Amino acid sequence: MSIYEICGDPQRRHDFILLFEVTDGNPNGDPDAGNLPRVDPETMQGLVTDVCLKRKVRNYVSLAKQSAAGYGIYINDEGKALNRLHQNAYDEAGIKSSGSKQSRPDVENVQARMCKNFYDIRMFGAVMTTKVNAGQVRGPLQMTFARSISPVIPMDISITRVAITKEEDAKVVVGEDGSEGKGGKTTEIGRKPIVPYGLYVGRGFYSVPFAEDSGATREDLELYWTALINMWDLDHSASRGLMACRGLYVFSHQDRLGNAPAHLLFNRFEAKLREGTEAPRQFGDYKVYLNDRDLPKGVTLTKLVGD
């Protein structure tokens, strides 16, 4: 029996908890704060946006599927204009696009083609009511911001790089007496924003009715769980430090609309600092617990990562 047998069923509602860590890195920079790691200013808990997490999923799917049919990425970083992607779908359907005056049947035809061609539209949805109107899709998979369990202290560390940006700074100015003047730089100062350590918890939801509308399949859902587990190893960079998935817990409902409220299931999860730990710097500094006893009738828990 596959580990995805139940949690990969597209005809069940799923609610899930994602637990991940960052060590000496910046999991999600805030452009309004000089790219420092995002924080809640009142609690100083770290934040990672749903958009950031979905970007990692998209990148994983793109690498895993290598542009296989049906697994294109709509929100891409390849410079492909969205209107051009819409127009391609119109051309494929043999329909002339006419902007806001497009007939509803035409829009629905093209919208279905977009869902069929692009994984992230099927799963996350998309607003495609642009100049070339391809409709609007409400995706079955939605995620919350991830929030660190403990407060984090964003640090802006100075670094020295042996690389000069301006040509004039690299030149040595020689005086009339032969002495060297200004210029001739060999290093420049840079910045690296990080958090020393953060353990983050995010939550998400999968809706059967929306999946039926978008055409999401078992393969799509299983690929999503695989991405949440493995995407960190394909996203390493000097700025991100060390990031890893530490827990992925999926509550699957027998009823397509659900057998229990999501917040009550999420309340079964708890992570707190171990006694005597003041400044967490590793996963072992936390005690993680998920109550899997006496689950509501019709709810099954699959622990894809973690105990």
Legacy VTK file of the C-alpha trace (Angstrom):
# vtk DataFile Version 3.0
C-alpha trace
ASCII
DATASET POLYDATA
POINTS 307 float
0.000 0.000 0.000
1.416 3.392 -1.019
1.984 5.990 1.686
-0.172 8.278 -0.489
-3.053 5.805 -0.733
-5.389 7.894 1.443
-3.845 11.364 1.430
-3.487 11.197 -2.361
-7.201 10.605 -2.925
-8.549 13.642 -4.829
-12.116 12.788 -3.748
-11.363 13.424 -0.054
-10.955 16.728 1.759
-7.476 17.130 3.235
-6.153 19.528 5.891
-2.425 19.504 6.537
0.361 20.864 8.729
3.817 21.654 7.313
6.778 21.986 9.680
10.118 23.271 8.353
13.292 24.869 9.670
15.918 27.384 8.578
19.431 27.621 9.977
21.597 30.701 9.336
19.534 31.804 6.372
16.760 34.040 5.100
13.630 31.972 4.372
11.622 34.879 2.936
12.999 38.411 2.616
10.807 41.503 3.006
11.504 44.054 0.235
9.990 46.800 2.404
12.609 46.131 5.108
15.819 45.885 3.099
15.171 42.187 2.416
15.429 41.280 6.099
13.566 38.094 7.080
9.852 38.775 7.550
8.608 39.069 11.122
5.440 39.873 13.025
6.488 43.183 14.678
4.371 42.556 17.779
5.587 39.041 18.609
8.815 38.920 16.541
7.767 35.528 15.200
9.164 34.868 11.747
6.823 34.740 8.741
7.041 32.962 5.390
4.310 33.821 2.887
2.147 31.311 1.051
3.450 32.843 -2.188
7.022 31.928 -1.215
6.068 28.323 -0.468
4.049 27.974 -3.686
7.047 29.274 -5.658
9.153 26.421 -4.289
6.444 23.919 -5.251
6.265 25.355 -8.768
10.045 25.159 -9.155
10.078 21.540 -7.970
7.295 20.509 -10.361
9.050 22.251 -13.239
12.266 20.326 -12.569
10.536 17.021 -11.825
8.295 17.038 -14.897
10.633 18.784 -17.363
7.759 20.529 -19.171
5.809 17.301 -19.663
2.370 17.772 -21.206
-0.074 19.032 -18.605
2.643 20.143 -16.194
3.496 23.602 -17.431
3.927 26.394 -14.872
1.701 29.417 -15.426
3.244 31.772 -12.845
6.767 31.441 -14.169
10.105 33.215 -13.857
11.068 32.644 -17.472
9.837 35.967 -18.822
6.734 34.491 -20.467
3.932 37.068 -20.553
0.636 35.752 -19.209
-1.383 37.242 -22.076
0.781 35.281 -24.515
-0.031 32.056 -22.635
-3.741 32.937 -22.822
-3.444 33.678 -26.530
-1.746 30.331 -27.110
-4.800 28.625 -25.594
-7.121 30.633 -27.880
-5.018 29.662 -30.893
-5.073 26.017 -29.801
-8.868 26.148 -29.586
-9.177 27.943 -32.916
-10.983 30.885 -31.272
-10.356 34.555 -31.970
-9.738 36.541 -28.772
-11.658 39.806 -28.368
-10.797 40.954 -24.861
-13.619 41.971 -22.542
-16.218 41.210 -25.242
-15.362 37.504 -25.295
-18.381 35.211 -25.084
-18.794 33.066 -21.982
-18.590 29.727 -23.875
-15.308 30.851 -25.456
-13.860 31.843 -22.075
-14.928 28.544 -20.504
-13.356 26.613 -23.386
-10.023 28.418 -23.009
-10.162 28.233 -19.201
-10.494 24.449 -19.377
-7.486 24.297 -21.684
-5.430 26.422 -19.280
-6.327 24.066 -16.433
-5.346 21.078 -18.544
-1.997 22.587 -19.567
-0.769 24.155 -16.304
-0.232 22.330 -13.022
-0.283 25.436 -10.819
-3.619 26.593 -12.261
-5.192 23.207 -11.512
-3.857 23.225 -7.958
-3.586 26.864 -6.845
-6.009 28.582 -9.199
-5.433 31.788 -11.170
-7.093 35.076 -12.098
-6.777 35.201 -15.890
-9.270 37.989 -16.646
-6.647 40.132 -18.349
-6.715 41.790 -21.776
-6.777 38.297 -23.283
-9.523 36.865 -21.069
-9.037 33.238 -19.994
-11.415 33.280 -17.024
-10.822 32.704 -13.341
-10.063 29.462 -11.491
-10.349 28.939 -7.750
-7.710 26.368 -6.882
-8.343 23.427 -4.552
-5.070 23.852 -2.641
-4.646 26.853 -0.384
-1.922 27.571 2.172
-1.537 29.957 5.090
1.528 31.997 5.978
4.004 29.905 7.946
4.900 31.319 11.380
7.873 30.490 13.568
7.131 28.837 16.890
9.533 31.083 18.795
10.513 34.721 18.185
13.405 35.158 15.762
16.068 37.850 15.696
16.743 39.043 12.129
20.437 39.826 11.680
22.038 41.936 8.966
25.577 40.605 8.746
28.384 42.493 6.993
30.412 40.486 4.498
33.459 41.371 2.408
33.573 40.445 -1.239
36.571 40.488 -3.569
34.654 42.082 -6.421
34.479 45.720 -7.506
31.280 47.093 -9.032
32.443 50.382 -10.608
35.341 50.473 -13.044
36.581 53.805 -11.715
36.900 52.312 -8.218
39.220 49.629 -9.536
41.649 52.109 -11.109
44.566 53.468 -9.120
44.971 57.231 -9.441
48.669 58.182 -9.589
49.703 61.652 -8.419
52.192 63.996 -10.157
54.890 62.899 -7.751
54.273 59.292 -8.627
52.421 58.463 -5.432
49.252 56.413 -5.503
46.060 58.249 -4.683
42.492 57.145 -4.341
41.021 54.188 -6.166
42.494 50.773 -6.528
39.882 49.086 -4.333
40.176 45.318 -4.017
37.167 44.602 -1.820
33.648 45.875 -1.177
31.300 45.489 1.772
28.080 43.570 1.290
25.168 42.530 3.504
23.637 39.139 4.305
20.321 39.109 6.234
19.617 35.899 8.190
17.891 34.386 11.180
20.182 32.126 13.260
17.436 29.513 13.581
13.701 29.288 13.075
11.186 26.422 13.182
8.121 27.380 11.145
4.602 25.935 11.007
2.266 26.399 8.043
-1.177 24.978 7.369
-3.098 24.159 4.240
-6.357 22.880 2.794
-7.505 20.807 -0.175
-11.103 21.183 -1.439
-12.802 18.466 -3.495
-15.394 20.711 -5.247
-12.704 23.099 -6.440
-10.544 20.158 -7.565
-13.418 18.840 -9.661
-13.779 22.241 -11.289
-10.078 22.556 -12.100
-9.493 18.915 -13.066
-6.919 18.110 -10.356
-6.009 14.408 -10.252
-4.465 11.888 -7.869
-1.135 12.308 -9.665
-1.328 16.072 -9.104
-2.022 15.673 -5.397
0.676 13.047 -4.847
3.147 15.291 -6.683
2.237 18.134 -4.349
3.027 16.092 -1.217
6.290 14.963 -2.807
7.178 18.576 -3.562
6.576 19.721 0.033
8.954 17.015 1.229
11.731 17.379 -1.361
11.608 20.952 -2.686
14.033 22.243 -0.040
16.910 20.206 -1.476
16.414 21.769 -4.919
16.307 25.316 -3.546
19.641 25.600 -1.741
21.444 28.931 -1.970
23.913 30.925 0.117
21.145 33.318 1.188
18.716 30.619 2.365
21.144 28.820 4.649
19.992 25.322 5.544
16.275 24.649 5.125
14.542 21.297 5.582
11.108 19.754 6.025
10.703 18.451 9.580
7.059 17.440 9.525
4.176 16.919 7.100
0.921 15.703 8.610
-2.222 15.205 6.510
-5.722 14.825 7.942
-7.894 13.133 5.303
-11.698 13.170 5.527
-13.938 10.349 4.366
-16.625 12.888 3.473
-15.719 15.014 0.454
-16.853 18.115 2.369
-15.155 17.103 5.613
-15.899 15.225 8.825
-14.468 17.767 11.298
-13.485 21.463 11.394
-9.895 22.063 10.302
-9.008 24.223 13.319
-9.893 21.424 15.750
-7.595 19.055 13.882
-4.794 21.631 13.850
-5.171 22.061 17.616
-3.865 18.512 17.995
-0.405 19.748 16.983
1.955 21.270 19.534
5.587 22.335 19.391
7.365 24.024 22.271
10.868 24.619 23.558
12.369 21.940 25.726
12.888 22.885 29.333
16.100 24.842 29.853
16.386 26.012 26.228
16.467 29.799 25.918
17.863 30.352 22.430
16.898 27.507 20.030
19.513 26.684 17.431
18.452 23.199 16.268
15.381 21.033 15.799
16.252 19.025 18.901
15.657 22.125 21.032
11.914 21.626 20.469
9.467 19.007 21.601
6.978 18.263 18.814
3.781 16.398 19.549
0.782 15.451 17.429
-2.174 13.795 19.138
-3.317 10.978 16.830
-5.638 9.313 19.368
-9.424 9.363 19.188
-9.587 11.135 15.848
-13.057 12.297 14.770
-15.043 9.634 12.962
-14.186 9.585 9.259
-10.797 11.348 9.684
-7.499 9.562 8.942
-4.050 10.958 9.798
-1.068 10.273 7.514
2.357 11.275 8.830
4.375 11.747 5.664
7.316 13.271 7.584
7.822 13.227 11.340
6.609 11.078 14.212
LINES 1 308
307 0 1 2 3 4 5 6 7 8 9 10 11 12 13 14 15 16 17 18 19 20 21 22 23 24 25 26 27 28 29 30 31 32 33 34 35 36 37 38 39 40 41 42 43 44 45 46 47 48 49 50 51 52 53 54 55 56 57 58 59 60 61 62 63 64 65 66 67 68 69 70 71 72 73 74 75 76 77 78 79 80 81 82 83 84 85 86 87 88 89 90 91 92 93 94 95 96 97 98 99 100 101 102 103 104 105 106 107 108 109 110 111 112 113 114 115 116 117 118 119 120 121 122 123 124 125 126 127 128 129 130 131 132 133 134 135 136 137 138 139 140 141 142 143 144 145 146 147 148 149 150 151 152 153 154 155 156 157 158 159 160 161 162 163 164 165 166 167 168 169 170 171 172 173 174 175 176 177 178 179 180 181 182 183 184 185 186 187 188 189 190 191 192 193 194 195 196 197 198 199 200 201 202 203 204 205 206 207 208 209 210 211 212 213 214 215 216 217 218 219 220 221 222 223 224 225 226 227 228 229 230 231 232 233 234 235 236 237 238 239 240 241 242 243 244 245 246 247 248 249 250 251 252 253 254 255 256 257 258 259 260 261 262 263 264 265 266 267 268 269 270 271 272 273 274 275 276 277 278 279 280 281 282 283 284 285 286 287 288 289 290 291 292 293 294 295 296 297 298 299 300 301 302 303 304 305 306
